[in-house]
Amino acid sequence: QGGEEEKIQTHGFDYEHNMSCEIEPFKQAYIGRNFPGVLLFPDITKLTQAETVVDVYGRAQTIPDGNMFVAGTSCKDFSMLKSCHRKDIEDKGTSGETFLAAVEYLEQEQPAVAIFENVDNAPWVKMQEYIEGRLNLSERNSIKNITEIKKNQADADNQLKFSIDDSGCYVVEEVPRQVGVRAGCVVQGFVRGDDDPSNVQALKASIKKSGKVVTLGQIAKDHAIELEEDILVMEKKARYCTHLIRLDTKHYGLPQTRNRQYLFVWRSDDPSDNLGDYFQLLMDHLKTPLLHSMEAFMLPPTHDRIRCFREALRSGPGLMVAKERAKELDFFDWDLSSVKDLAHHLNYRKKMGIEERSRWMTQWNTRGRKKVAPGLWPELVAMWNMRRCDLIECFSASVVRDNISRDPLHHSFTWDLSQNVHRTSVRTPTVGVSGCVTPGGELLMPNKGRTMMGFEKLLLQGIPFTRLALGPETEVQLSDLAGNAMSMPVVCATMLSALCAPQLRREESRIQKVNLSNYKLSQKYDSANGDVLAERGDLHGAKKLTPEDFSDVFSKIAEELAEDAFKCSVLCDSESSGQTSGEDEILECADCGFGISKNQTDSHQIESHDLKVIIPAGSKRANPHEFEMKLRCAAPSVLVLGKGWEDAVPESEGLESYSFHLQRVDRARGQWLLTYGAWEDNGSGRQVAEIRVALGQVGALDKEFGLRVYVKCFAPAIRLQNPKRGMLGDSARLTIKLKGHSVDKESANWEIRAEPTKSSLEIVGSDPCDSQRVLVGLNDTAAKEIRQHKPQNRFIKNFPKSRNDLLHYHPKWKTWPGTIAVSDDGNDLVNGIYKKLPCQHTVV
């Protein structure tokens, strides 16, 4: 929570961060480091108890003035993630106490504007009644989002009681759960349902009745109040109006489904004030299309934070946790383990048609015995109890069970392992969008083989951790920091809308006539409609130098470093933490190319792979860190496209005026990757293209060394008119192969992506073998349940046309063709016989 003070200046407005309030010590340290000099108080419930308040440093301070108050009060008691023991505002939980304290702050300090944020299922009607001091009597028995009360128990007519003071005023004495008013409030009067909302009729009793306690029903009878129409008004030090709006983070540019309610609160004596409508209009206008998937926000495997996390799992504390997990009793043996979650797992498997003992991903068993699918971190799986492992098995089978089957090891999913199998979702409604980031959530990304890190959760909240002064926060604390935060673009949009709404109303008195496009700030290059312009490149108008030929420079690098690049690249899943497997023997599948070290074979499922030795035991491999320094010294830091590129590649128009700067060096599987990027306006604008140089193994399975270059132009995706969505292919590529220790110059030719063509092929399958649905453990119940499923019409109409019914399994769903014959390709590019590889869990 904090106050913001607006200062009108020539350029619009400026702000000053005056105060923050946080009770968690590690969050106090975070705020203190990143906002030095800002008053920091430890407990919002004590802000209004005295004239001075003790801050986190033990000093007595006066609450500063401010005209914007932003409050994200505690949500854990209101959250639907609590299946039981949810608390209401008056139950003395942290959610209720922090909200009531925020209302007290409004009463005392009276800022002009406030923003309240909380979960969907918070008792918002009651919260609005607390702030406004107005009780809509027709809703007096509404129990929406009110816990521990049944509909037939709500009786405000008799349970809402008032005492009569010496002046004849009605004072709230007893309050039922469903009514949002505090004991001790004085009734100002009431408003007739068909009257002006600001016309409050005084409500007083005879002085002779002083000391008596009466019910709402009695008051209504004595003063002719219509309980189904009228509004009861309480005395307030300051009058506020409210406007409630439901917002989702993914509508503001971040790939996260996070539904929250925001309450816009503003000072006004007019209950019918329509400023909230202008606020709503601005919030709708500020919505941003989702341009990047969750994958774009994830850290690469070579990032220091990822490497440190994996090394910690392999160290002493990680091994101790794994040792304790090995002592667990059999999760599926109720008599032995008595784990209450077992029933949920058995019911889920039965409902989804999953065999009870199918364990395709982890093969978990008693005494810590686990063999993970290639791609999963075995040291991380060793940390998980049997319930978590079985949740992964249930969810893996569920996504394969879908009509459009997806392999979780090769598609983007996020699964919350902290929740029970029946309490969390196996998939999100939008592909590429994460589920909600929560403080205690443990989000597994099966295609990456690990859980989401705290830094990545901060990024999904729009919080740039690279610009923060972070200290020794643990992963748990970073996750808590991200899970309890408001999404940055969303809360910034609410604050901006709150500041701009009054001015918009002054300029446009009739909201129906508002056209926000009239207020759009014009930019210099608006007329280009997002096209890539040569004049925005850093080389535009500059004297052209004669650069060295690309093939000449990189041929020399390939000759000197390609083989070493392969040997110190990632050849085993366990090497993604930045180290090599030492002198251990490295094996590779002759069919799919899956690599693993000899020491890791006991913890992985390798039975379906034809493993061959590619690095003998005792071989000395180059140190990755030393090789990276050597590669950085050898590779040019800047690349440019030569004359003629714009003519040969249409989407590269204007790129000859841009320089491509070395952006990063990554250690990948079988190769090292150099990434060069080109940006508009000397780096301050959009990225318009990239060049990727892959050094090492240049074939999927062939042990040929050399170098591959890929040029990708972003122009089709960043233009404003009809932008391309989905995967953006490379525009051109170059392959340089080695023959012995020298470059095969005849193979070094640039290839330009051709226009797509259509062909009619004949495809015939034979030699049936088990399908993936059978391998993951699905049975006939799965097919039956899918057949009985009735999807909503809005989903059916968007299904692509197919010769197969996407709402039913194919009659031969239990088998796949082991052999496929393709013919009738006039260009003879894909004709031939294709054999299904026996390898499981991997792709070539």
N, C-alpha and C positions, 0 to 999 in steps of 0.2 A: 504494500500500500504506500502511496506517496502523494505529495501535493505538487502541483505544477503552477508556476506563476507566469502569466502571459505579459509580455512587454511589447507594446506596439512600436514598431520602428518603420523606417522607410521601406524596407524590403518585405514587410508583412508582419511577422511576429517572431519573437524569440522566446525562449523559455528558460526557467531556472529550476533545477531539481532541488527542492528545499528539504525534503524529509523522506525517510523510509522507515518501515517498521517490520521487524523480523525476529522471531523467537528462537529459531534454530541457530546454534553457535557457528557452524561451518558456513551457513548462508550469511550470517552477519559478517564473517571474515571476507566472504566473496564480495559483498556490497561495499565494505570498507576499502578493499583494494581497488575496486573498479570505479568507485564514486567518492574519492577522498574529499573530506570537508563537508559532506552532506550529513545532516543530523540523522542519527540512527537510534531508534528506540527498540527495546527488546520485546515489548508486549503491548499489542493494540488495546487489550482490555484495560490497561492502566493509563491510557492517554488522557482520559477526561476525569480522573479521580482527584486531581489537585491542580493548583495554578502552575506548578512546575512538575516536570516529569524527569525521572532519572534515565539517562541514556545508557547505551551498552558499556560505556566506559566509566559509569558510576557518577557522572556529573549531572547536576540539576540543570535542566534546560526548559525554556519556554517554547511551546509549540509555535512554529512560525506561521505567518499568514500565507494563504495560498488560495487560488480560485479554481483549481482542478484537483479532484481527489480520485485516485484510481485504486480500487480495492478488489483484490482477488482473494476473498476470504476462504478459509479452509473448506474443502469439499468432501473429505473422507467419510463424514457421517451421513451425507446425502447421496453418496455414489451408489449406483445399482450394482457395483462390484461387491458390495457387502450384501451377501444373500440373506443375512439375518443380523439382528441387533443394530439396524439402522436407527439413527437418532433424529429427533425433530429439533426445531430451534430452541425450544424450552428445556431440552433434556440435559443441559449443561455439558454437551459435547463441544469439541473444539470448533465445529462448523457453526453451531448456534451462538456460541460465545463470541467468536470473532465477528460474526455478522452484526450482532446486537451492539458490540463495541464500535463497529463502523458507523452504525446508525447514530449512536451517541456522539461520535465525532461530528457527523453532519449537523446534529442539533446544536452543538456547542460552537464549532468553528464556522459553520454556515458558508462553505465554499459555493461558488456560483454553479459549478458543474461537477458531477461525479459519474464514474463508471464502475459498476459492480459486475463481477464475473463469477460464474459457478457452473456446476454441471446441469444437464437437462432436467434431472429429477429433483433438483432442489425445490422447496415449497415456494415458488416464485410469487404466487398470489399473496400469500401471507407476507412475504418480504416486501412487496409493493405496499401492502396495507401498513406495515410498520413505518415505512418511509413517508408515505403520503398522509397518514393519519386519517384516512377515509375508508370506512367499511361499507362495501356494497352488500346490503342486507340480503339481497336475493341469493348471494353466494355464501351465506353464513354457515351453511352445513356442507359445503363442498369439501371433500377429503382428498382431492387430487394431490399426489405426492406427500400426503400426510401419513406418517407411520403410526402403527399401534392403535388404530381406531377403525372401527367398521362403520359402514354407512348408516346402519340402524342405531348406532350409538351416538351419532352426531346430533346434538339437541341444543343449539346455541340459545334458543328461546328460554330455556330454563337453566342452562349451565353458565351462560355469560351473565355475571352478577355485578351490580353497582351498589356502592354505598352513597348516601346523601350527606354532604358536608354541611357546615353551619350556614353557608351562603346559599344552599339549595342546589349546588352543582352535583352532577352525577360523576362519581369517581370509580374507575374500573377496580373491582375487588377480586373477582375470580374469572379466569379466562380458559375456555375449552381449547383443545389442541388446534382445531381448524380455524381459529380466528387470530388474525395478526395484529394484536394490540397488547401493550404491556400493562400489568397491574400498576395502578397509581395514576394512569392517564385521566385527564379531566375531559368530559364531553362538552364540546362547544355548542353543538346543535345538530340539526339534520337538514337534508335537502330532499325536497319532493322529487320523485322520479321524473316528472314531466316539467320540472322547473329549471331555471338557469342554475348550472352547477355551482356558481359562486354565491347564490342566494341562500345563505345558511340561516335557518330559523333557530333562534335561541332555544335551548332545552334546559329548563330548570324545574325543580320540584318545590313544593311548599316548604318553607323553613320549619314548619311544624313537624315534617317528616325527617328532620335531621337525625342522623345516626342509624336510620333504617337501611336494610339491604334489600334491593329489589332485583328482579330478573329483567332481561331484555324484553321478554314477552309482556311483563307488567308495564314497562315504560311505553312500549308500543301501544298498549291499550289505553293508558292514561293520556297520551299525547297524540293519539290518532295517527300513528306512524304505520305506513304500509310496509310490512316486512318483505314483500316480494318486489318492491319497486324503489323504496327510498334508500338514502345513503346516510350513515351515521358519521359525524365529523368530530375529530378530537382536537383539542387545543395543541398547537405546535409553536415552538419558538421561531421556526422558519418553515414556510410552505414550499414543498417540492412536488414536481410532477415527474412521472416516470414513463419510459417507453421500453418494452422488452423486445429483444430481437435474438433470433437463433442463428448462429453463425457456424460455418464449417471451415476448418483450416484449409482444406484443399481448394476452396473457392477463392483463396487469397494467395495462390502461387506456391504452396508447399504441399508435397505429396504425402499427406497424412489425413486420415479421417478422424477429425476431432470436433465433435459437436458440443458446443458450449452456448449457454445463454448469457447475453450481455444486457445489463440494465442501464439505460441512459437516464440520468437523474439531473434535473435542472431546477434552479430557483424560479418559482412563479406563483403568484397568488391566484392565477386563473386556472381552475381545474381543467378547463377545456383547451388549454394552450396546445397548439398543434406543432410545436417545435420538434417533437419526436418524429413527425412525418417527414420533415426535412432531413433529420438525422438518418432515417431509414432510406431516403432517396440517395443520400450521399454514400451510405454503406453499400447499397446496390451498385452504385456507379464505380466504386473502388474495387469491385471484384476483379480478379486477375485470372486469365486462363492458365491452366496448369501446363507448363511447357516442359518440365523435366520429371522423370520418374524417380522413384525412391533410390534406384541404383546410382543415380548421379550424386546423391548425398552421402554415399557410403565411402569409407576410407579404403584405399588400396591395401592389399595384404602386406606391402612393404612399409607401410606407415609405422613410425616408431611406437605409437600407442598400441597398434595391433600386435607388433612383435613383442613388446613388453608383456602384454596380456598373455600371449601364448607361452612365453618363457616362464611366467609366474605359475601357469597351470602345470608345467613340467617340474617345478621346483619343489622344495620340501613341503610347504603348506598344501600345494595341490596334491601331492602324493599322499599326504595324511588324510585329506578328504576322500580321495579315491579308496584308501584303505578302509575307512569307516563305511563307505558305501558297500564295500564287499561283504560287510557283516549283516546286511539287510536280509530279513526273512523273505521268502517267496511271496511276491505281491499277489499272485493268483491263488495262493493257498489261504483262504479265509480263516480256517481253524488255526493256522500258524501265525499269520501276520495281523489279522483283524484290522486291516486298513479299510476305512469306511469308503474310500474312493473306488474300491474295486467294483462295487455294484454299478457305478456310473460307466466304467470302462466296459464291463460285460454287456450292459444295455446298449451302449453306443455301437459296439461290434455287432451285436445281434441286429440292431436296427439298420445298420449300413451294409450288412451282408459281408462282414469281415471275419475270417476264420479266427477262432479264439487264440490260437497259438502262432499266428503269422507274425513274423518279426523281420520284415524285409530290409529295414534301414539299419537297425542296430543289433539284431540277434541277441538282445539282452537275455540274461539268465541269472540264476542265483550265484552267490559268491563272487559277484563282480565280473562275471564272464560276459564280455561284449565283443562283437566283431562288427565294426561299422562299415557302411558303404563308402567306397572311395569318394573323397570330397569332404566328409564330416571330420571334424577334429576328434581323434580318439581320446586325447587327454581331457577335452571338454565333456565328452559323453561319459567319461569315467567319473565326473563330478556329480552326475545326475542320478537321482534315485529311480527306482523302477517305475514309479508313476509317471515321471517325466518321459522316460524312454518309451513307455507304452502309449503316451499321448502322441509322441512323434509317429509311432507305428500306426495309430488310428488315423491321424491326419494324412499321413502319406498315402494310405490306402484310399482315403476319402477323395483326394484330388485325382487319383488315378481312376476311381470309380465314376467320376463325372462323365456325362455324355461326350464332352470334348475333353478327353483324358490329357492330363498334364503330369509330367515327371517332376516331382518337387526338387530333385537335385539339379534341374536344368531350367526351372521357371522361378519367377520371383514370388515368394510367399513370406509372410511374417506370422509366426505362431507364438502366442503368449504362453510360455511354459509355467508361469506362476499361477495360472487359473486351471480349474478342473476341465476335463474334456467336454463337459456339457455346458460350461460357463463362458467359453471363448469360441471365436469363429475360426474355421479352417481356411477361409478365404475372405478377401475384402471385395465389396461390390465393384470397385474400380481396379483394374489390373495395373500394377506398378505403383499403387498407393499403399502406404503402410497403415496398419491399424493404429489405434490411439496409443500414444506414448504416456504411460502411467508411472508414478514414482517407483512402485515395486515390480513393474512389469519386466519379464525376461523374454524379450522378443527373439525367437530363433529365426534365422534366415537359412533355410536348408540348402539353397543353391550356393551359399558361401561357406556352409559347414560350421557356422558359429553363431553366437548371439550378437545382438546389436550393442555396440559400445556406448558409453555415456556421451562421448563427444559426438557420435552420430545422432543420438537423440537430441542433443542441443541443436545440431544443424537442421533436423526435421522440425524444430520449433522456430527456426529462423534466427537462432542465436549464433553468431559467428565466433566460435571459440578461439580462432586465431587472433582475434582482436581483443580478447579478454585477458586480464591478469589472473590466471588460475594458479592456485597453490597446490598443496598436497592432497587435494580431494581424491577420495577413492572412487572406484567405479560405481559403487552403491550410492555415494553422495552425488556424483554427477548425474546418475539416473534420476535421483530424487529431485535434483535441481531442475532438470529438464521436464520431468513429469508434472511438477507442481507449477511450472511457469505458464504464463499465457503465451500463445503463439505470437511471435513478434509482429508479423504483418497485420494480424487481426487486431491486436490491441492498439497498434499505431493508427490503424484505419479508424477505430472508434474514437480515439483522441482527436484525430484530425477532423473527423466529421462533427464532433462535439464543438470544436472551435469554429468551424466554418458554417454550421447550421444557422446561427443567429444572423450572420451577414447575408447568407443566401435568402433568408426570409425577408430581410429588409429590402433586398433588391427585387425579389419576386414574391409579392404578397399572395398571389394565387398559385398554390402548389401544382395545380393542373397545368399551368402554363410554363412550368420550369423546364428549360432545355439546357442541360449541363454541358452540351457540346459547345455552347456559346462561351463558356468559361475556360475552354481548353487552351493551354499555353502552346503557342506555335513554336516549332523548332526549325532550325536552319534547313534541315534536310527532309522535312515532311513530304515535299512533293515527290521524293524518290520512292515512296511507298515501301520502304524497307530494303530496297535493292542495294547491292554492294557497289559503292562509287569509288572510282580511281582517285578522285580528289581527296578522299579521306584516308588514303594510304600514306605511310611515312616516307615513301620514295617518290611521291608525286611531285613533279617539277624539279626533283633533285638531279644532279649530274649522275648519269649512269656510269657505273664502274664496270669493268670487265671481270666478272667473277670466274673462278675456276669451274671446270665442267664437273657436274655432279658425279658421273660415273668414274671419272679419274680419281676424285677425292675419296669416294666411298669404296672403290675397288681396292685401294691400298689398305683401308681400314679392314675390309673383309679378309684380305689375305693375311693380315697380322693378327686379327683378334677373333675371327668367326668361330674357330674351333674352341678357343678358350672361353668364348661367350657361352657356347653350349655346355661345356663341362662345369661351369660355375653358375649356370642358370638353375631354375627350380626343376629338379628332376624327380622330386618326391613331394607329396602333399605336406609332409612334415617340415620341409625346407622353406615354407612360405614365411616363417618368422624371421628370415634374414640370414640364416646360417646354412651351411651345407651339412651333409650327413657324415662329415669327416672321411675316414678311410673305409666306411662301410660299403658293402656291395650294393650296387644299384641295379634293379630289375625293371624291365619294361615289357609290356604286353605286345607281342608281335602283331596282334590283330588291331587293337584300338589305340595303342600308344600310352596306356596308363602306366605311370612310373611309381615305383615304391622302393624304399631301402629294405635290405634284408631284415633289419631289426624291427621294422614296422609290420612285417607280414602277419605276425600273430594277432594284431589288433584290427586287421582289415579283412573284408570278404574278397578273397583272391581266387576262389575255386574255379570261377568261370573264365579266368584269364590265362593266356599262354605266355608266361613270364620268361624272358630271356635276359641274360646278364649283358648290360651295356657298359657298366663301369666296374671292373673287377675290384675285389676287396684289396685294400692297401694302396689304391691309386691316389696320388696326390692331386687334389683339385684346387684351382686357384681360389684365393680368398675373395668373396663377392665384393667386399668394401674396397679392397685394393684394385680389383678389376674395374669397378665403377669409376674410380679416380683416373685410371688409365684411359677408359673409354671417353670420359669427359674431356680429357686433354687432347685426345685424337680427333674427336668429332668437331665439326665447325659449329660455332654458336649461332650463326645466322645463315638462313637459306633464302634464295629468291627464285621466282619462276622466270625462266628465260623468255626471250621474244618468241612469239608464236603460240604460246599456251592458250591465250584467250581465243585464238582462231580454232584451235584443235578441240578445246573443251568448252562448250558453251556456258556452263555454269561457273566457269572461272573468270568471267568478265570482270575486269577491273583489278584482278589479283596481281598483275605484273607490277602494280604500284605499291605492293605491300612486301614487307620483309617478314620472314618466319623466324621467330626467336626460339631457342631451345627452352622448352617449358619444364620438362622433367625427364628423368632416366629411371626406368622401371625394370626390375628383374622379373621376368615372366617364365612360363614353362617352356623349356627348350631354347630360349632366346632372351636377349635384352632388347628393350624397346625405348627408342629415343622419340620424344614427341615435340614437334615444333608447332607453334601457334602464330597466327596473324590476327591483329586487332585493328579496329578503326581508331582514328584520332590519336595516334601514338600510344595506344594501349589503354586509353580511357573509355573507349567505346566497346562495341560488340566484337566477339571473336567471329571471324568470317571464314576461316579455313584452318586446316591443320595438315601437317605432313608427319607420318609415322614411319620410322626406320627400324625394322626388326633385324637384329644381328644374331646369327647362330644357326639353328636348324631351319631350313627353308621348306622342307616337305613335311606333310603330316606324319608319315611313317618312314619315308626314306631318310637314311642318315646322310643327307647332303647338306653341306655347310655353305653359308654365303649370307646374302642380305636381301631383304625385301623392302620395298618402299611403297607407301600408300598415300595418295593425295585425296583429301576429302574437302569438298567445297560446301559450305553451309548455306549458300545463297538460296537454294530451294526451300529451306526450312525457316529462314529468318525473314523472308519477304512478308509483307502485310497482306497482299492479295493472294488468296488460295495457297497458303503455305503447305508444304509437304509435312505430313505427320507419320509417325512410325519410324522404322529403321531407315537411316540415310546411308546409302551405299557409297563406296569409294568411287571417285571420278577417274582415277588413273592409278596404275601400279607398275613397278619395275622389279624384276628379279635378277640378281647377280649371283651366279653359282660358282663354286670353286671346283676346279679339276686338279686334284692333288693339293698343291699349296698356291696355285695361281688362278686367276679369274678366267672363266670361260667367257670371253668377250662376245662370242656369237649368241649367247643366251641373254645378253643384257639389252633388251628392247622394251621400250615403254608400251604399255597396253592401255588403250582408252576404252572406257565402258561403253558398250554398244547399246543401241536402243532395244527395248524388250520386243520379242517376237512371239507369236503364237504358233503352236504345233499340235498336231493330233497324234497321240501315241497309243499303242496297244500294250497293255500291261497284263501279264498273266502270272498268277501266283500258284505255287505248288509246294510240296513237302511241308505240310502243316506242323507247327510246333506251338508250345504254350505261349499264350499272349501275356503281356505285362500284367493285365488284370488278374490272371491266374497266379502269376509269380508273386504278386503282393498279397495274395490270400483272399481274393473276392470269391464269393460263392453265388449260387442261384438266387439267393435272397436279394443281392445287389441288383441283379437284372430285373427282378420282380418289382422292387421298390421304385426303380427308375421308370418303369413302365406305368406305374400308378401315379407318378408325379404329374401334377397339372400346373405348369408355369403360367405366370401372368401374361396377358395378351401383349403388354408393352415390351416383353422380352421376345416373344415368338416372332413378332413382325420384323425384328432386326436380325433374325437368324439368316446366315448366308444360304443360298440355294445349294443343295447337295443331293446326290442320288441316294444317300443314306438318311434315314430319319434321325435327326439329332435329338429326339426325345425318347428314343428307344435304342437298346443295344442291337447290334447285328446278330442274326441267328447263330453265326459262327464266332461269337465274341470270345470264346475260350481259346481260339487258335489264331496264330499269325502265319503267313506263308514263310517258309524257310528259304524259298527260292523265288525270285521275281525275274521274269523275262520281259525286257523292254524292247520294242521294235517299232518300225514305221517312222523313225526320225530321219527325215530326208538329208539332214546334214551329218548324220551318223555320229552325233556328239554324245548321245546317251544310250544308244542301242547296246544291248548286251545282257548277260546273265548276272544277277546280283544275289549273293548269298548272305543270309542273316548271320551276323557274328554271334558267337556264343556269349560274348561279354555282357555282363549286367552292370547297371548303374552308370556306365560311361558312354561317351560319344567320341567319335573319331574327330 
